[in-house]
């Protein structure tokens, strides 16, 4: 094939990659998007965020039906058809992926399917099903993402030992499921399988689940998991695994005691590693850190003047919306439209039951850094809307600078927390004060009111809960 010449080549068609390609095309650049999979959207759309949320929504239907009896509404025992559930989930994914492909076509972004390999700082070789395609470019953006980590000790080549990718296929609903890792992936998928009927045992090496979330936000999730799962073990370790007939024999250590257990399936959710191998980076000036992530500066620039990196491959928090934001920053810097190194506020959401979301400075981070902050909390037990949902297990908290009264961070745990956190992002990003939130009229009865009332707690006059009086200076 004759080499193709383009201004910008983007390697990787996930949320970061296609956002970068589309934005650059919108700004008038000739762009080629290289994606290894047949469908655009990356892990997030095809094997991560979207299918997991689809399954969590299906699971919540079962939970809602089960918990409605005390309202005087009862349903029969749900019948679960894994094949139909898979088919529905797949239809959601296909619709979204097809939409992205259509948008690429409408924007004039050329999509080349195949594995990209850097021959040099300005040449990319793509291994396609038709042969090798060389692309000569002025600038490149690497957005190849990450994949689920599988420690060698657990990698037996047995399909009963799953990562999130296989778990999302819902091949069956195992009677006994071991989940290794209490991070957001383990907790989300553990919730799905427990609701579908599996007896789930969760093993987490640390002393709590959901590392990164403040303990008071993680607490309601842990309380739910202890009821929904067969067992939640913290400060516990999985030492080794072995195939035993149609089961997996697992050696675990709990409270210093070792024991053997047998499971029908095991979900390993112990983090993610970058997709940086076999990219030909050694033929460029791009360097990687000790964990394998590509080194970038605050402008997403690598040590090669022609190459940028965004999203999971560039390290930091591994979130789709972080990748999308970095995509826009990289394109703007590349086109000379921005040289701002200002950091942006990245919200985190865990779609467990209840959901957990936070942004900006957490209370734990403030304590670790020795920063003087005040924390204002509004319990959802005082929210009329939460009561109508039967979801009073929530909490909204603000981390506030006592001198300037600026909102430095927001944390929410409760039903729909992921939908609510955007207001917190806006408050932190815009430098809003607690007074700004308190004076902004929120509709009643809504869960969004809890942000306003948390701000009122700071001043000592929240309507629906008692709080200390704030002494005026």
C-alpha positions as CSV (number, residue, x, y, z in Angstrom):
1,X,0.0,0.0,0.0
2,X,1.1,3.5,-0.7
3,X,1.9,5.6,2.4
4,X,-0.8,8.0,3.6
5,X,0.1,11.5,4.6
6,X,-1.8,13.2,7.4
7,X,-1.4,16.1,9.8
8,X,-2.5,14.2,12.9
9,X,-2.7,10.5,13.6
10,X,-4.4,9.3,16.7
11,X,-3.6,5.8,17.9
12,X,-6.5,4.3,19.9
13,X,-10.2,4.8,19.4
14,X,-11.4,5.0,23.0
15,X,-13.0,8.1,24.8
16,X,-9.6,9.9,24.7
17,X,-8.7,8.9,21.1
18,X,-12.0,9.6,19.3
19,X,-12.5,12.8,21.3
20,X,-9.0,14.0,20.1
21,X,-9.6,13.0,16.5
22,X,-13.1,14.6,16.4
23,X,-11.9,17.8,18.0
24,X,-8.9,18.2,15.7
25,X,-11.1,17.5,12.7
26,X,-13.6,20.2,14.0
27,X,-10.7,22.6,14.1
28,X,-9.9,21.9,10.4
29,X,-7.1,19.4,10.7
30,X,-6.7,16.2,8.5
31,X,-6.9,13.3,10.9
32,X,-6.5,9.6,10.8
33,X,-7.7,7.5,13.7
34,X,-6.1,4.1,14.1
35,X,-8.0,1.5,16.2
36,X,-7.1,-2.2,16.7
37,X,-10.7,-3.4,17.4
38,X,-13.4,-3.5,14.8
39,X,-15.5,-1.2,16.9
40,X,-14.6,2.3,18.1
41,X,-15.2,3.2,21.7
42,X,-12.3,1.5,23.4
43,X,-12.5,-0.5,26.6
44,X,-14.9,2.0,28.2
45,X,-17.7,1.6,25.6
46,X,-17.1,-2.0,24.6
47,X,-15.7,-3.8,27.7
48,X,-16.0,-1.4,30.6
49,X,-18.1,1.6,31.6
50,X,-21.1,1.2,29.4
51,X,-21.7,-2.6,29.6
52,X,-21.1,-2.5,33.4
53,X,-23.6,0.3,33.9
54,X,-26.1,-1.5,31.7
55,X,-25.8,-4.6,33.9
56,X,-25.9,-2.6,37.1
57,X,-29.1,-1.0,35.9
58,X,-30.6,-4.5,35.2
59,X,-29.5,-5.6,38.7
60,X,-31.1,-2.5,40.3
61,X,-34.4,-3.6,38.8
62,X,-34.2,-6.9,40.7
63,X,-33.2,-5.1,43.9
64,X,-36.1,-2.6,43.6
65,X,-38.6,-5.3,43.0
66,X,-37.3,-7.3,45.9
67,X,-37.4,-4.3,48.3
68,X,-40.8,-3.1,47.4
69,X,-42.8,-5.6,49.5
70,X,-42.9,-3.3,52.5
71,X,-44.6,-0.7,50.3
72,X,-47.4,-3.1,49.6
73,X,-46.1,-4.1,46.1
74,X,-44.9,-7.6,45.6
75,X,-43.5,-9.4,42.6
76,X,-42.7,-13.0,41.9
77,X,-39.1,-14.3,42.0
78,X,-37.3,-12.9,39.0
79,X,-36.3,-15.3,36.2
80,X,-32.9,-14.5,34.7
81,X,-32.0,-15.4,31.1
82,X,-28.2,-14.7,30.8
83,X,-28.3,-15.0,27.0
84,X,-31.0,-12.3,26.7
85,X,-29.3,-10.1,29.2
86,X,-26.1,-10.4,27.2
87,X,-28.0,-9.6,24.0
88,X,-29.6,-6.5,25.4
89,X,-26.3,-5.3,26.8
90,X,-24.6,-5.9,23.5
91,X,-27.3,-3.9,21.7
92,X,-26.6,-0.9,23.9
93,X,-22.9,-1.2,23.1
94,X,-23.4,-1.6,19.3
95,X,-25.7,1.4,19.1
96,X,-23.2,3.7,20.8
97,X,-20.2,2.3,18.8
98,X,-22.1,2.7,15.6
99,X,-22.9,6.3,16.5
100,X,-19.2,7.0,17.0
101,X,-18.3,5.5,13.6
102,X,-21.0,7.6,12.0
103,X,-19.6,10.8,13.6
104,X,-16.1,9.9,12.4
105,X,-17.4,9.6,8.9
106,X,-19.4,12.8,9.0
107,X,-16.4,14.7,10.3
108,X,-14.1,13.3,7.6
109,X,-11.9,11.4,10.1
110,X,-10.4,8.4,8.3
111,X,-10.5,5.3,10.4
112,X,-7.8,2.6,9.8
113,X,-8.4,-0.7,11.6
114,X,-5.3,-2.4,12.7
115,X,-2.5,-2.5,15.2
116,X,-0.3,0.7,15.2
117,X,3.5,0.5,15.5
118,X,5.8,3.5,15.5
119,X,8.6,3.1,12.9
120,X,10.0,6.5,14.0
121,X,8.9,9.8,15.3
122,X,6.8,10.6,12.3
123,X,5.9,7.3,10.7
124,X,3.3,4.8,12.0
125,X,3.0,1.3,10.5
126,X,-0.5,-0.3,10.8
127,X,-0.9,-4.0,10.6
128,X,-4.3,-4.3,8.8
129,X,-6.1,-7.4,7.6
130,X,-5.1,-6.3,4.1
131,X,-1.5,-5.9,4.9
132,X,0.8,-3.1,6.1
133,X,-0.3,0.5,5.9
134,X,2.3,3.2,6.5
135,X,1.1,6.6,7.8
136,X,3.4,9.6,7.7
137,X,2.2,12.3,10.1
138,X,3.2,15.7,11.4
139,X,2.0,14.9,15.0
140,X,0.6,11.9,16.8
141,X,-1.5,11.3,19.9
142,X,-1.2,8.0,21.7
143,X,-4.4,6.9,23.4
144,X,-4.1,3.2,23.6
145,X,-5.5,2.9,27.1
146,X,-5.0,0.2,29.6
147,X,-6.1,-3.4,30.3
148,X,-7.0,-5.4,33.4
149,X,-4.0,-6.6,35.4
150,X,-3.7,-10.4,35.9
151,X,-0.9,-11.4,38.3
152,X,1.2,-14.3,37.1
153,X,0.2,-16.3,40.1
154,X,-3.4,-16.2,39.1
155,X,-2.9,-16.6,35.3
156,X,-3.7,-20.3,34.9
157,X,-5.2,-20.0,31.4
158,X,-8.5,-21.2,33.0
159,X,-11.6,-19.3,31.7
160,X,-13.1,-19.6,35.1
161,X,-10.6,-17.1,36.3
162,X,-11.9,-13.8,34.9
163,X,-11.0,-10.2,34.5
164,X,-13.7,-7.5,34.2
165,X,-13.7,-8.2,30.4
166,X,-14.9,-11.8,30.8
167,X,-17.1,-11.0,33.8
168,X,-19.1,-8.6,31.7
169,X,-20.0,-11.3,29.3
170,X,-22.2,-13.0,31.9
171,X,-21.6,-16.5,30.5
172,X,-23.4,-17.9,33.5
173,X,-24.3,-17.0,37.0
174,X,-21.9,-19.0,39.2
175,X,-23.2,-20.3,42.4
176,X,-20.0,-19.3,44.2
177,X,-17.9,-16.4,43.1
178,X,-14.7,-15.0,44.6
179,X,-13.9,-11.4,43.9
180,X,-10.3,-10.4,44.4
181,X,-10.0,-6.7,45.0
182,X,-12.3,-4.2,46.7
183,X,-11.8,-1.3,44.3
184,X,-14.6,0.1,42.1
185,X,-14.5,-2.7,39.5
186,X,-14.6,-5.5,42.1
187,X,-17.4,-3.7,44.0
188,X,-19.5,-2.9,40.9
189,X,-19.3,-6.4,39.3
190,X,-19.6,-8.1,42.7
191,X,-22.9,-6.2,43.1
192,X,-24.1,-7.4,39.7
193,X,-23.4,-11.0,40.4
194,X,-24.7,-11.0,43.9
195,X,-28.0,-9.5,42.7
196,X,-28.2,-12.1,39.9
197,X,-27.9,-14.8,42.5
198,X,-24.2,-15.6,43.1
199,X,-22.8,-16.2,46.6
200,X,-20.0,-13.6,46.4
201,X,-17.0,-13.6,48.7
202,X,-14.9,-10.4,48.4
203,X,-11.2,-10.4,49.4
204,X,-9.4,-7.1,49.8
205,X,-5.8,-6.8,51.1
206,X,-6.2,-3.3,52.5
207,X,-8.2,-2.5,55.6
208,X,-11.2,-1.1,53.7
209,X,-12.8,-1.0,50.3
210,X,-12.8,1.8,47.7
211,X,-9.3,3.2,48.2
212,X,-9.5,7.0,47.5
213,X,-12.9,7.6,48.8
214,X,-13.3,9.1,52.3
215,X,-14.2,6.4,54.9
216,X,-17.6,8.0,55.7
217,X,-18.5,7.8,52.0
218,X,-17.3,4.2,51.7
219,X,-19.1,3.1,54.8
220,X,-22.7,2.8,53.4
221,X,-21.3,0.8,50.4
222,X,-19.5,-1.6,52.8
223,X,-22.7,-2.0,54.8
224,X,-24.7,-2.9,51.7
225,X,-22.0,-5.3,50.5
226,X,-22.0,-7.1,53.9
227,X,-25.7,-7.8,53.4
228,X,-25.7,-8.5,49.7
229,X,-22.5,-10.6,49.5
230,X,-21.9,-13.8,51.3
231,X,-18.8,-12.4,53.0
232,X,-16.5,-9.3,52.8
233,X,-13.0,-9.8,54.0
234,X,-10.6,-6.9,54.4
235,X,-6.9,-7.3,55.4
236,X,-7.0,-10.6,53.6
237,X,-4.9,-12.1,50.8
238,X,-5.3,-14.6,48.0
239,X,-2.0,-16.6,48.0
240,X,-2.5,-18.9,45.1
241,X,-5.0,-20.6,42.8
242,X,-5.2,-23.9,41.0
243,X,-7.6,-25.7,38.8
244,X,-9.6,-28.4,40.6
245,X,-12.0,-30.1,38.2
246,X,-14.8,-27.6,37.3
247,X,-13.8,-25.4,40.2
248,X,-10.9,-23.1,41.2
249,X,-9.1,-24.1,44.4
250,X,-8.0,-20.9,46.2
251,X,-5.6,-20.6,49.1
252,X,-6.5,-17.5,51.2
253,X,-5.1,-15.9,54.3
254,X,-7.5,-14.3,56.6
255,X,-6.5,-12.9,60.0
256,X,-3.2,-14.8,59.8
257,X,-4.9,-18.1,59.1
258,X,-4.5,-19.9,55.8
259,X,-7.3,-22.0,54.3
260,X,-8.3,-23.6,51.1
261,X,-11.7,-22.8,49.4
262,X,-13.4,-23.8,46.2
263,X,-15.2,-21.4,43.8
264,X,-17.0,-21.9,40.5
265,X,-15.5,-18.7,39.2
266,X,-13.0,-16.0,40.3
267,X,-13.0,-12.4,39.3
268,X,-9.6,-10.7,39.5
269,X,-10.0,-7.0,39.9
270,X,-6.6,-5.8,41.2
271,X,-6.0,-2.8,38.9
272,X,-5.0,-2.0,35.4
273,X,-1.8,-1.9,33.4
274,X,-1.0,0.4,30.4
275,X,-1.2,-0.9,26.8
276,X,2.3,0.4,26.0
277,X,4.0,-2.8,24.8
278,X,4.6,-3.5,21.1
279,X,3.9,0.1,20.1
280,X,7.4,0.7,18.8
281,X,8.0,3.4,21.3
282,X,11.7,2.5,21.4
283,X,11.9,3.9,17.9
284,X,10.9,7.3,19.2
285,X,12.0,9.5,22.0
286,X,9.0,8.6,24.1
287,X,9.9,7.3,27.6
288,X,7.9,5.3,30.2
289,X,7.9,5.3,34.0
290,X,8.5,2.4,36.3
291,X,4.9,1.2,36.0
292,X,5.0,1.3,32.2
293,X,3.0,4.5,31.7
294,X,4.1,7.0,29.1
295,X,5.8,10.1,30.7
296,X,4.0,13.3,29.8
297,X,4.2,16.9,31.1
298,X,1.2,19.0,32.1
299,X,0.5,19.7,28.4
300,X,0.3,16.0,27.5
301,X,3.6,16.3,25.7
302,X,6.0,13.3,25.7
303,X,9.8,13.7,25.4
304,X,9.3,13.4,21.6
305,X,8.3,16.7,20.1
306,X,6.0,15.1,17.6
307,X,4.1,12.8,20.0
308,X,1.5,13.4,22.7
309,X,-0.1,10.9,25.1
310,X,-3.5,11.0,26.8
311,X,-5.8,9.0,29.0
312,X,-4.9,5.8,30.8
313,X,-1.6,5.3,28.8
314,X,-0.4,8.6,30.4
315,X,-1.1,7.4,33.9
316,X,-2.9,9.3,36.7
317,X,-6.5,8.4,37.4
318,X,-7.7,5.9,34.8
319,X,-11.1,7.4,34.0
320,X,-12.8,8.0,30.6
321,X,-13.7,11.6,31.3
322,X,-10.2,12.4,32.3
323,X,-9.0,11.0,28.9
324,X,-11.6,13.1,27.0
325,X,-10.5,16.3,28.8
326,X,-6.8,15.5,28.1
327,X,-7.7,14.9,24.5
328,X,-9.0,18.5,24.1
329,X,-6.0,19.9,26.0
330,X,-3.5,18.0,23.8
331,X,-5.2,19.2,20.6
332,X,-5.3,22.8,21.7
333,X,-1.6,22.7,22.7
334,X,-0.7,20.9,19.4
335,X,-2.5,23.6,17.4
336,X,-1.0,26.5,19.4
337,X,-4.4,27.5,20.8
338,X,-3.5,26.9,24.4
339,X,-0.4,26.6,26.5
340,X,-2.2,26.5,29.9
341,X,-0.9,23.9,32.3
342,X,-3.8,24.5,34.7
343,X,-5.1,21.3,36.2
344,X,-8.7,20.5,36.0
345,X,-11.1,19.0,38.5
346,X,-11.7,15.3,37.8
347,X,-14.7,13.7,39.4
348,X,-14.7,10.0,40.4
349,X,-17.8,7.9,40.5
350,X,-18.3,4.4,41.8
351,X,-21.6,2.9,40.5
352,X,-22.1,0.6,43.5
353,X,-25.2,0.5,45.6
354,X,-25.3,3.2,46.9
355,X,-23.2,5.1,44.4
356,X,-20.2,7.1,45.6
357,X,-18.8,10.2,43.9
358,X,-16.3,12.9,44.9
359,X,-14.3,15.7,43.3
360,X,-11.6,18.2,44.3
361,X,-9.9,17.8,47.7
362,X,-11.1,14.9,49.9
363,X,-11.2,15.2,53.7
364,X,-8.5,12.5,54.0
365,X,-6.2,14.3,51.5
366,X,-6.6,17.5,53.5
367,X,-5.7,15.8,56.7
368,X,-2.7,14.1,55.1
369,X,-1.4,17.4,53.8
370,X,-2.0,19.2,57.1
371,X,-4.5,21.7,55.5
372,X,-6.9,23.6,57.6
373,X,-10.4,22.8,56.4
374,X,-13.9,22.6,57.7
375,X,-16.3,19.8,56.7
376,X,-20.0,20.3,56.5
377,X,-22.2,17.2,56.2
378,X,-25.9,16.8,55.4
379,X,-27.3,13.3,56.2
380,X,-29.9,12.0,53.7
381,X,-32.1,10.8,56.6
382,X,-33.2,14.5,56.7
383,X,-34.0,14.6,52.9
384,X,-37.7,14.2,51.9
385,X,-36.7,13.0,48.5
386,X,-34.4,10.3,49.9
387,X,-37.2,9.1,52.1
388,X,-39.5,8.7,49.0
389,X,-36.8,6.6,47.4
390,X,-36.4,4.6,50.6
391,X,-32.7,5.6,50.3
392,X,-31.7,7.4,53.5
393,X,-28.3,5.7,53.5
394,X,-26.7,8.8,51.8
395,X,-24.6,11.7,52.8
396,X,-23.5,14.9,51.1
397,X,-20.3,16.6,52.4
398,X,-18.4,19.8,51.5
399,X,-14.7,20.4,52.2
400,X,-14.4,24.1,52.8
401,X,-11.5,26.6,53.3
402,X,-12.5,28.3,56.6
403,X,-10.8,31.5,55.6
404,X,-12.1,32.1,52.1
405,X,-15.1,29.9,52.5
406,X,-14.3,28.4,49.1
407,X,-15.6,24.9,48.3
408,X,-12.4,22.8,47.9
409,X,-14.1,19.4,47.5
410,X,-17.4,17.7,47.4
411,X,-18.3,14.1,48.3
412,X,-21.6,12.3,47.9
413,X,-22.7,8.8,48.7
414,X,-26.3,7.7,47.9
415,X,-28.8,7.0,45.2
416,X,-27.8,8.8,42.0
417,X,-24.6,10.3,43.5
418,X,-23.0,10.1,40.0
419,X,-25.6,12.4,38.6
420,X,-25.3,14.9,41.4
421,X,-21.5,15.3,41.5
422,X,-21.4,17.6,38.4
423,X,-22.7,20.4,40.6
424,X,-19.8,19.8,42.9
425,X,-17.3,19.9,40.0
426,X,-18.7,23.2,38.8
427,X,-18.5,24.7,42.3
428,X,-14.8,23.6,42.8
429,X,-13.8,24.5,39.2
430,X,-15.5,28.0,39.4
431,X,-14.1,28.8,42.9
432,X,-17.6,29.0,44.4
433,X,-18.0,29.6,48.1
434,X,-20.3,27.8,50.5
435,X,-22.4,31.0,50.4
436,X,-22.8,30.7,46.6
437,X,-24.2,27.1,47.1
438,X,-26.4,28.1,50.1
439,X,-28.0,31.0,48.1
440,X,-28.6,29.0,45.0
441,X,-32.2,27.9,45.1
442,X,-32.5,24.2,44.6
443,X,-35.9,22.6,43.7
444,X,-37.8,20.8,46.4
445,X,-38.0,17.9,46.9
446,X,-34.8,16.7,45.2
447,X,-31.6,15.1,46.2
448,X,-29.8,18.1,44.7
449,X,-31.0,20.1,47.7
450,X,-28.6,18.2,49.9
451,X,-25.7,20.3,48.4
452,X,-27.5,23.5,49.3
453,X,-28.3,22.2,52.8
454,X,-24.7,21.0,53.3
455,X,-23.6,24.6,52.6
456,X,-26.2,25.8,55.1
457,X,-24.8,23.4,57.7
458,X,-21.5,25.2,57.3
459,X,-23.2,28.4,58.4
460,X,-25.2,26.7,61.2
461,X,-28.7,27.2,59.8
462,X,-29.7,24.2,57.7
463,X,-33.5,24.0,57.7
464,X,-33.9,20.2,57.8
465,X,-31.2,19.3,60.3
466,X,-29.7,20.7,63.4
467,X,-26.2,22.1,63.1
468,X,-23.8,24.1,65.2
469,X,-24.0,27.9,65.0
470,X,-21.1,29.5,63.1
471,X,-19.6,32.3,65.1
472,X,-19.2,35.4,62.9
473,X,-15.7,37.0,63.0
